[in-house]
Amino acid sequence: MAENDVTTEQEPTEQEPQGAEVDWEAKYKEAIEQSRKWEGRAKANKDKADRWDAQQQEGMTEAEKLTKRAEEAEAKLAALEADAQRRTDAAEVAEKTGVPASLLLHCADRADMEAFAKEYASETKVPAAPKAPESRVQREGGARPSTRDKFASYFE
């Protein structure tokens, strides 16, 4: 064997001597202690972050506040207009293809809606009912009298 071969056996660490039982309860308590320490730090940092945000808001000019509010409103309006356009497209494709609009709303754009509607229609097509053969009377002697005509003939 070569001198540089790596052994596959793991050597025992200082924390876990070989053959010793692991005290899982102590490890659990240590983990709980660490968790509580970090929870306390997170709460302290939350308060500091809230104070920082409040200071930033106070430092903003009225124009900056209004600009930020206008940008948020424009983003919300754009999202609502996009949703309205998607619903309009779904309704138009549904009317054209006969596929329910609710099934088309998951599509990203109109082209996807049309492709989905085409595939849906081809998979759910119901074959037409077979036609009954014409009666012998209609083929040989002309049209059969209707029940109304028969009833009217009694009064003539």
NORCOR-V872616 format. One record per pair of residues at least 24 apart in sequence whose ideal C-beta (glycine too) atoms are under 10 Angstrom apart, sorted by the first residue. I is the first residue (numbers start at 1). GAP is how many residues later the second one is. D is the distance in whole Angstrom. If there is no record, write none. Layout:
BEGIN
I:GAP:D
I:GAP:D
END
This chain:
BEGIN
85:24:9
85:25:9
86:24:8
86:27:9
89:24:6
89:25:9
90:27:9
93:24:5
93:25:10
97:24:6
98:26:10
99:25:9
END
